[in-house]
Amino acid sequence: MDKTDKAILKNLQKNARMTISDLSVAISLSMPAASERLRKLETSGVIKQYTVVLDPEKINKHLTALMFLRFDNTANGENFAEYASDESEINECYYITGEYDYYLKIITEDARTLKSLLSRIKNNPGLVKTSNVVVLSNIIDNVSVLSD
């Protein structure tokens, strides 16, 4: 990946709906060259998907919580990973090192819906320890991987 590919990606991270015409101007390439570069980034899997970033507050999701979980054995953790993929309020789930096995980012409506989700999570077999925190404010929420 060269500087031009990175420039394409940085521009698309800011606005994935950018036209090929606008992109080609931004990176100083012809439209066919910019289009070919973009196609290669897509087919190689560098660009996984195009999506929309939503404002949780505007869709009635006012509470963000972080949860750490530890399981008694690997099999129960793997079963949890399958379970987590079906819970729409779990936005991120990471298998991690350290004292805990999994880290979750939960975005939900309010304390009532968080309590309900935590009850469901805690019913998973082999869960031996959890730690939860509620986010008071969001300082950095950067969905981009490449920085300026």
C-alpha positions in Angstrom: 0.0 0.0 0.0 1.5 3.3 -1.1 0.7 7.0 -0.3 -2.0 7.1 -3.0 -3.8 4.1 -1.5 -3.6 5.7 1.9 -4.9 9.0 0.5 -7.9 7.1 -1.0 -8.7 5.4 2.3 -8.4 8.7 4.3 -10.7 10.4 2.0 -13.3 7.6 2.0 -13.1 7.4 5.8 -14.2 11.0 5.9 -17.0 10.5 3.3 -17.6 7.0 1.9 -20.2 8.5 -0.5 -17.5 10.6 -2.2 -17.8 10.3 -6.0 -15.0 9.0 -8.1 -14.8 12.4 -9.7 -14.3 14.1 -6.3 -11.9 11.4 -5.1 -9.8 11.7 -8.2 -9.4 15.4 -7.7 -8.6 15.0 -4.0 -5.8 12.5 -4.7 -4.6 14.0 -8.0 -5.3 11.0 -10.2 -7.4 10.6 -13.3 -10.9 9.1 -12.8 -10.0 5.8 -14.4 -6.8 5.5 -12.3 -8.6 6.4 -9.1 -11.4 4.0 -9.9 -8.9 1.1 -10.6 -7.1 1.8 -7.3 -10.4 1.8 -5.4 -11.5 -1.5 -7.1 -8.2 -3.1 -6.0 -8.6 -1.9 -2.4 -12.1 -3.4 -2.4 -11.2 -6.8 -4.0 -8.1 -7.2 -1.8 -10.3 -6.8 1.3 -8.6 -3.7 2.5 -12.0 -2.1 2.3 -14.3 -4.5 4.1 -17.6 -2.6 3.6 -19.2 0.8 3.3 -21.5 1.7 6.1 -23.2 4.5 8.0 -22.1 5.8 11.4 -25.1 6.6 13.5 -25.5 9.0 16.4 -26.7 6.7 19.2 -28.5 9.6 21.0 -30.6 10.3 18.0 -31.9 6.7 17.8 -32.8 6.6 21.5 -29.6 4.9 22.7 -28.5 7.0 25.6 -26.3 4.7 27.6 -23.0 3.2 26.8 -21.5 0.6 29.1 -18.3 -1.5 29.1 -18.2 -5.0 30.4 -15.4 -7.4 31.1 -16.1 -11.1 31.4 -14.1 -14.1 32.6 -15.1 -17.7 32.0 -14.2 -20.9 33.7 -12.9 -22.6 30.5 -12.3 -21.9 26.8 -15.4 -23.8 25.6 -17.8 -21.7 27.6 -16.0 -18.6 26.3 -16.4 -19.8 22.7 -20.1 -20.4 23.4 -20.4 -16.9 24.7 -18.8 -15.5 21.6 -21.5 -17.1 19.5 -24.2 -15.8 21.9 -22.8 -12.3 21.8 -23.1 -12.1 18.0 -26.9 -12.4 18.4 -27.3 -9.6 21.0 -27.9 -6.4 19.0 -27.0 -4.1 21.9 -23.5 -5.6 22.1 -21.6 -3.3 19.6 -18.2 -4.7 20.1 -16.9 -7.9 21.6 -13.1 -8.6 21.9 -11.3 -11.7 23.1 -8.6 -10.3 25.2 -5.6 -11.1 27.4 -5.2 -10.4 31.1 -7.6 -11.0 34.0 -10.7 -11.2 31.8 -11.4 -13.1 28.6 -13.8 -10.8 26.8 -14.5 -7.1 26.6 -17.8 -5.8 25.5 -19.0 -2.3 24.4 -22.7 -2.1 24.9 -24.9 0.7 23.6 -28.5 0.6 24.9 -31.5 2.8 25.7 -31.2 3.3 29.5 -30.5 1.6 32.8 -33.5 -0.6 32.5 -32.4 -2.1 29.2 -28.9 -2.4 30.4 -30.0 -4.3 33.5 -32.0 -6.7 31.2 -29.0 -7.3 29.0 -26.7 -7.9 31.9 -29.1 -10.4 33.3 -29.1 -12.3 30.0 -25.3 -12.1 29.7 -24.8 -13.4 33.3 -26.9 -16.4 32.6 -24.3 -17.8 30.2 -22.7 -21.0 31.4 -19.3 -20.8 33.0 -19.3 -17.1 33.6 -17.3 -16.6 36.8 -16.5 -12.9 37.0 -17.7 -9.6 35.4 -16.8 -6.0 35.8 -19.0 -3.3 34.4 -18.6 0.5 34.0 -21.1 3.1 32.6 -19.6 5.7 30.2 -20.2 9.2 31.4 -19.0 11.0 28.3 -17.3 10.1 25.1 -14.0 11.8 24.6 -12.8 10.1 21.4 -15.0 8.0 19.2 -12.9 7.6 16.0 -14.3 4.9 13.6 -11.3 5.5 11.3 -8.2 3.4 11.3 -5.9 5.7 9.4 -5.2 9.1 10.9 -4.4 12.4 9.2 
